[in-house]
């Protein structure tokens, strides 16, 4: 399970490594283009039921931490779908 650290919040957002690797590509691309957007997710099992949304402006500090040292296989289709939904 990977972690996305958002801003100065010490509590990470837990995301499965492969999903986080795909999100990292889309997030980095959008922020490099100076585009802001929202990121939403359902709360994982073991947390209160619901979903959360954060606003990602280019100025926000982010850190991606992966549990596995290996880069997972990436799917071009998954990246394109995520990028499309971020627009």
Order of alpha helices (4+ residues) and beta strands (2+ residues): beta-beta-alpha-beta-beta-beta-alpha
